[in-house]
Amino acid sequence: MIRHIVLWRLHEMADGRTRHENALIIKARLETLKEKIKGLTFIEVGIGSSQSEQSSDISLYSVFESNEALEEYQNHPDHTNLKLFLNKVRSERRVIDYETL
């Protein structure tokens, strides 16, 4: 199994919307991918409530059956379109992928 975790910080205002409005859009769009990506076994998207300088605004925790499934996710058209949106509204991104048994 491959764990894929991403944390984003969003701009206060971007693409004509507030940080929270954009976080809701990201959450909804990520959650639809569960039904579209073979090998994506789990997805959880959280919108942060902390407002500290160290906190992130939105998190993604997902589990894939294999590296091939993660690659399919990365290249899926819906994910590619979401990345274009994220590039406009995010100020920072952190990611980690790791394998578990």
Backbone as a printed PyTorch tensor [residue, N CA C, xyz], in Angstrom:
tensor([[[  0.8340,  -1.1760,   0.0000],
         [  0.0000,   0.0000,   0.0000],
         [  0.8850,   1.2480,   0.0000]],

        [[  0.4100,   2.2510,  -0.6870],
         [  1.1200,   3.5260,  -0.7640],
         [  0.2590,   4.5890,  -0.0850]],

        [[  0.8390,   5.2590,   0.8820],
         [  0.1750,   6.3960,   1.5410],
         [  0.6380,   7.6630,   0.8310]],

        [[ -0.3220,   8.5250,   0.5270],
         [ -0.0390,   9.7950,  -0.1540],
         [ -0.6830,  10.8910,   0.6870]],

        [[  0.1600,  11.7420,   1.2720],
         [ -0.3230,  12.7990,   2.1640],
         [  0.1430,  14.1440,   1.6160]],

        [[ -0.7990,  15.0780,   1.5360],
         [ -0.4870,  16.4120,   1.0300],
         [ -1.0910,  17.4440,   1.9780]],

        [[ -0.3320,  18.5050,   2.2430],
         [ -0.8070,  19.6450,   3.0310],
         [ -0.6560,  20.8980,   2.1850]],

        [[ -1.7090,  21.7320,   2.1630],
         [ -1.6640,  22.9760,   1.4080],
         [ -1.9580,  24.1540,   2.3090]],

        [[ -1.2930,  25.2410,   2.0200],
         [ -1.6680,  26.5580,   2.5450],
         [ -2.2260,  27.3250,   1.3590]],

        [[ -3.3350,  28.0040,   1.5840],
         [ -4.0110,  28.7150,   0.5120],
         [ -3.8610,  30.2210,   0.6820]],

        [[ -3.9320,  30.9260,  -0.4330],
         [ -3.9480,  32.3880,  -0.3900],
         [ -5.2440,  32.8400,   0.2870]],

        [[ -5.1760,  33.9480,   0.9940],
         [ -6.3690,  34.4940,   1.6620],
         [ -7.5100,  34.7140,   0.6640]],

        [[ -7.1850,  35.2800,  -0.4820],
         [ -8.1380,  35.4780,  -1.5810],
         [ -7.4540,  35.0100,  -2.8620]],

        [[ -8.1770,  34.2300,  -3.6680],
         [ -7.6200,  33.7760,  -4.9490],
         [ -8.7520,  33.3280,  -5.8500]],

        [[ -8.5990,  33.6080,  -7.1140],
         [ -9.5760,  33.1950,  -8.1140],
         [-10.9790,  33.7110,  -7.7780]],

        [[-11.0380,  34.8870,  -7.1300],
         [-12.3130,  35.5160,  -6.8030],
         [-13.0220,  34.9530,  -5.5880]],

        [[-12.3290,  34.0980,  -4.8080],
         [-12.9520,  33.4690,  -3.6430],
         [-12.0340,  33.5470,  -2.4260]],

        [[-12.6470,  33.3520,  -1.2610],
         [-11.8840,  33.3270,  -0.0240],
         [-11.1410,  32.0040,   0.1180]],

        [[-10.2090,  31.9900,   1.0500],
         [ -9.4650,  30.7720,   1.3760],
         [-10.4260,  29.6250,   1.6950]],

        [[-11.4180,  29.8860,   2.5340],
         [-12.3460,  28.8230,   2.9320],
         [-13.1870,  28.3370,   1.7530]],

        [[-13.6390,  29.2410,   0.9170],
         [-14.4230,  28.8320,  -0.2600],
         [-13.5890,  27.9520,  -1.1840]],

        [[-12.3400,  28.3170,  -1.3920],
         [-11.4660,  27.4890,  -2.2310],
         [-11.1700,  26.1430,  -1.5790]],

        [[-11.0250,  26.1170,  -0.2640],
         [-10.8100,  24.8410,   0.4390],
         [-12.0070,  23.9110,   0.2360]],

        [[-13.2080,  24.4370,   0.2820],
         [-14.4090,  23.6170,   0.0650],
         [-14.4430,  23.0520,  -1.3540]],

        [[-14.0370,  23.8460,  -2.3160],
         [-13.9880,  23.3800,  -3.7110],
         [-12.9640,  22.2610,  -3.8570]],

        [[-11.7850,  22.4590,  -3.2880],
         [-10.7330,  21.4450,  -3.3620],
         [-11.2000,  20.1460,  -2.7230]],

        [[-11.7860,  20.2400,  -1.5450],
         [-12.2830,  19.0520,  -0.8300],
         [-13.2900,  18.2860,  -1.6890]],

        [[-14.2540,  18.9840,  -2.2360],
         [-15.2900,  18.3310,  -3.0440],
         [-14.6840,  17.6570,  -4.2770]],

        [[-13.7850,  18.3480,  -4.9310],
         [-13.1940,  17.7920,  -6.1500],
         [-12.2940,  16.5990,  -5.8600]],

        [[-11.5280,  16.6500,  -4.7800],
         [-10.6920,  15.5060,  -4.4080],
         [-11.5400,  14.2910,  -4.0560]],

        [[-12.6030,  14.5060,  -3.3140],
         [-13.4300,  13.3800,  -2.8670],
         [-14.1150,  12.6610,  -4.0270]],

        [[-14.3680,  13.3470,  -5.1350],
         [-14.9810,  12.6730,  -6.2880],
         [-14.0240,  11.6930,  -6.9570]],

        [[-12.7210,  11.8580,  -6.7260],
         [-11.7430,  10.9960,  -7.3760],
         [-11.7930,   9.5580,  -6.8630]],

        [[-12.3090,   9.3490,  -5.6740],
         [-12.3840,   7.9880,  -5.0900],
         [-13.1190,   7.0330,  -6.0190]],

        [[-14.1730,   7.5080,  -6.6450],
         [-14.9750,   6.6490,  -7.5170],
         [-14.3920,   6.5390,  -8.9220]],

        [[-13.3960,   7.3300,  -9.2320],
         [-12.8700,   7.3850, -10.5960],
         [-11.5110,   6.7240, -10.7690]],

        [[-10.7970,   6.4870,  -9.6820],
         [ -9.4220,   5.9870,  -9.7630],
         [ -9.3700,   4.5570,  -9.2400]],

        [[ -9.1110,   3.6350, -10.1280],
         [ -8.9430,   2.2450,  -9.7080],
         [ -7.6830,   2.1560,  -8.8570]],

        [[ -7.7820,   1.5070,  -7.7200],
         [ -6.6280,   1.3540,  -6.8400],
         [ -6.5280,   2.4080,  -5.7620]],

        [[ -7.3920,   3.4290,  -5.8060],
         [ -7.4840,   4.4100,  -4.7150],
         [ -8.4490,   3.8200,  -3.7000]],

        [[ -7.9170,   3.3380,  -2.5790],
         [ -8.7510,   2.5970,  -1.6280],
         [ -9.3250,   3.4570,  -0.5150]],

        [[ -8.7030,   4.6130,  -0.2560],
         [ -9.1780,   5.4680,   0.8310],
         [ -8.7670,   6.9000,   0.5390]],

        [[ -9.6700,   7.8210,   0.8610],
         [ -9.3400,   9.2350,   0.7440],
         [-10.0500,   9.9930,   1.8520]],

        [[ -9.3030,  10.8740,   2.4880],
         [ -9.8670,  11.7450,   3.5180],
         [ -9.2940,  13.1410,   3.2940]],

        [[-10.1820,  14.1200,   3.2230],
         [ -9.7690,  15.5030,   3.0090],
         [-10.2640,  16.3190,   4.1940]],

        [[ -9.3510,  17.0370,   4.8310],
         [ -9.7130,  17.8490,   5.9900],
         [ -9.4320,  19.3160,   5.7410]],

        [[-10.3330,  20.1480,   6.2450],
         [-10.1390,  21.5920,   6.2010],
         [ -9.7300,  22.0250,   7.5940]],

        [[ -8.5620,  22.6430,   7.6980],
         [ -8.0000,  23.0070,   8.9940],
         [ -8.7950,  24.0870,   9.7030]],

        [[ -8.8100,  23.9880,  11.0230],
         [ -9.4980,  24.9890,  11.8400],
         [ -8.5120,  25.8950,  12.5770]],

        [[ -7.2460,  25.4900,  12.6340],
         [ -6.2320,  26.2950,  13.3090],
         [ -5.8010,  27.4410,  12.4010]],

        [[ -5.5410,  28.5660,  12.9980],
         [ -5.1200,  29.7370,  12.2270],
         [ -3.6930,  30.1650,  12.5680]],

        [[ -2.8820,  29.2560,  13.0790],
         [ -1.5130,  29.6060,  13.4420],
         [ -0.6360,  29.7100,  12.1950]],

        [[  0.5270,  30.3240,  12.3520],
         [  1.4620,  30.4610,  11.2310],
         [  1.9740,  29.1090,  10.7390]],

        [[  1.9740,  28.1180,  11.5870],
         [  2.4920,  26.8040,  11.2270],
         [  1.4320,  25.8800,  10.6280]],

        [[  0.1720,  26.2670,  10.6800],
         [ -0.8890,  25.3560,  10.2610],
         [ -1.1040,  25.3780,   8.7500]],

        [[ -1.6790,  24.3000,   8.2630],
         [ -2.0900,  24.1960,   6.8650],
         [ -3.5880,  24.4400,   6.7920]],

        [[ -4.0550,  24.7650,   5.5950],
         [ -5.4750,  25.0440,   5.4060],
         [ -6.2670,  23.8100,   5.0010]],

        [[ -5.6310,  22.9080,   4.2850],
         [ -6.3300,  21.7170,   3.8230],
         [ -5.3430,  20.5500,   3.7530]],

        [[ -5.8470,  19.3610,   4.0660],
         [ -4.9960,  18.1680,   4.0450],
         [ -5.6620,  17.0740,   3.2240]],

        [[ -4.8240,  16.2460,   2.6400],
         [ -5.2720,  15.0620,   1.9090],
         [ -4.5270,  13.8680,   2.4720]],

        [[ -5.2740,  12.8560,   2.8700],
         [ -4.6890,  11.5770,   3.2650],
         [ -5.3330,  10.5370,   2.3680]],

        [[ -4.5300,   9.8500,   1.5760],
         [ -5.0760,   8.8610,   0.6550],
         [ -4.2080,   7.6110,   0.6540]],

        [[ -4.8410,   6.4920,   0.2850],
         [ -4.1630,   5.2040,   0.2650],
         [ -4.4080,   4.5620,  -1.1030]],

        [[ -3.3210,   4.0730,  -1.6880],
         [ -3.3760,   3.4390,  -3.0050],
         [ -2.8720,   2.0110,  -2.9050]],

        [[ -3.4000,   1.1400,  -3.7520],
         [ -2.9790,  -0.2610,  -3.7540],
         [ -1.5290,  -0.4340,  -4.1880]],

        [[ -1.0460,   0.5040,  -5.0270],
         [  0.2960,   0.3450,  -5.5960],
         [  0.8160,   1.6900,  -6.1000]],

        [[  2.0870,   1.6990,  -6.4490],
         [  2.6650,   2.8890,  -7.0810],
         [  2.0000,   3.1660,  -8.4270]],

        [[  1.6020,   2.1110,  -9.1240],
         [  0.9170,   2.2790, -10.4050],
         [ -0.4250,   2.9720, -10.2170]],

        [[ -1.1430,   2.6430,  -9.1580],
         [ -2.4190,   3.3070,  -8.8760],
         [ -2.1990,   4.7780,  -8.5290]],

        [[ -1.1460,   5.0750,  -7.7760],
         [ -0.8120,   6.4700,  -7.4690],
         [ -0.4720,   7.2210,  -8.7480]],

        [[  0.2580,   6.5820,  -9.6410],
         [  0.5960,   7.2170, -10.9180],
         [ -0.6590,   7.4670, -11.7540]],

        [[ -1.5880,   6.5080, -11.7470],
         [ -2.8520,   6.7130, -12.4660],
         [ -3.5920,   7.9250, -11.9020]],

        [[ -3.6230,   8.0370, -10.5950],
         [ -4.2380,   9.1910,  -9.9300],
         [ -3.5620,  10.4880, -10.3630]],

        [[ -2.2250,  10.5000, -10.3410],
         [ -1.4800,  11.7070, -10.6940],
         [ -1.7690,  12.1640, -12.1190]],

        [[ -2.0370,  11.2150, -13.0240],
         [ -2.2320,  11.5300, -14.4340],
         [ -3.6930,  11.5610, -14.8670]],

        [[ -4.6040,  11.2960, -13.9530],
         [ -6.0290,  11.3030, -14.3000],
         [ -6.4420,  12.7220, -14.7000]],

        [[ -7.2510,  12.8780, -15.7580],
         [ -7.6440,  14.2210, -16.2190],
         [ -8.2970,  15.0830, -15.1380]],

        [[ -9.1310,  14.5030, -14.2940],
         [ -9.7660,  15.2910, -13.2330],
         [ -8.7390,  15.7910, -12.2200]],

        [[ -7.7450,  14.9670, -11.9280],
         [ -6.6900,  15.3840, -11.0100],
         [ -5.8140,  16.4500, -11.6690]],

        [[ -5.5110,  16.2700, -12.9310],
         [ -4.7080,  17.2590, -13.6640],
         [ -5.4080,  18.6200, -13.6700]],

        [[ -6.7160,  18.6420, -13.9110],
         [ -7.4750,  19.8960, -13.8770],
         [ -7.4800,  20.5050, -12.4830]],

        [[ -7.5940,  19.6660, -11.4680],
         [ -7.5670,  20.1680, -10.0980],
         [ -6.2080,  20.7860,  -9.7760]],

        [[ -5.1300,  20.1840, -10.2600],
         [ -3.8000,  20.7500, -10.0150],
         [ -3.6800,  22.1500, -10.6190]],

        [[ -4.2860,  22.3760, -11.7630],
         [ -4.2680,  23.7120, -12.3660],
         [ -4.9610,  24.7230, -11.4610]],

        [[ -6.1080,  24.3170, -10.8890],
         [ -6.8250,  25.1790,  -9.9520],
         [ -5.9890,  25.4200,  -8.6930]],

        [[ -5.4140,  24.3420,  -8.1560],
         [ -4.5970,  24.4640,  -6.9410],
         [ -3.4090,  25.4040,  -7.1420]],

        [[ -2.8030,  25.3560,  -8.3030],
         [ -1.6610,  26.2330,  -8.5700],
         [ -2.0500,  27.7020,  -8.4930]],

        [[ -3.3080,  28.0250,  -8.7350],
         [ -3.7680,  29.4100,  -8.6500],
         [ -4.0980,  29.8270,  -7.2210]],

        [[ -4.5410,  28.8910,  -6.3850],
         [ -5.0710,  29.2660,  -5.0710],
         [ -4.1520,  28.9180,  -3.9050]],

        [[ -3.1100,  28.1360,  -4.1350],
         [ -2.2360,  27.7300,  -3.0290],
         [ -1.0000,  28.6050,  -2.9480]],

        [[ -0.5200,  28.7590,  -1.7300],
         [  0.7400,  29.4630,  -1.5230],
         [  1.8600,  28.4860,  -1.1710]],

        [[  1.4700,  27.2930,  -0.6990],
         [  2.4830,  26.3150,  -0.2760],
         [  1.8940,  24.9190,  -0.3790]],

        [[  2.7670,  23.9450,  -0.6720],
         [  2.3570,  22.5370,  -0.7510],
         [  3.4670,  21.6810,  -0.1760]],

        [[  3.0830,  20.7350,   0.6450],
         [  4.0050,  19.7260,   1.1850],
         [  3.4090,  18.3580,   0.8840]],

        [[  4.2510,  17.4180,   0.5190],
         [  3.7680,  16.0810,   0.1620],
         [  4.7320,  15.0270,   0.6780]],

        [[  4.1620,  13.8640,   1.0200],
         [  4.9690,  12.6950,   1.3390],
         [  4.2270,  11.4650,   0.8020]],

        [[  4.9610,  10.5850,   0.1680],
         [  4.4640,   9.2880,  -0.2820],
         [  5.3460,   8.2290,   0.3740]],

        [[  4.7070,   7.2060,   0.9330],
         [  5.5100,   6.1390,   1.5280],
         [  4.7510,   4.8290,   1.4500]],

        [[  5.5160,   3.7520,   1.4610],
         [  4.9490,   2.4160,   1.3170],
         [  4.7890,   1.7580,   2.6750]],

        [[  3.6650,   1.0610,   2.8300],
         [  3.4140,   0.2580,   4.0270],
         [  3.0040,  -1.1360,   3.5950]],

        [[  3.1150,  -2.0560,   4.5030],
         [  2.7250,  -3.4500,   4.2020],
         [  1.2650,  -3.6660,   4.4710]]])
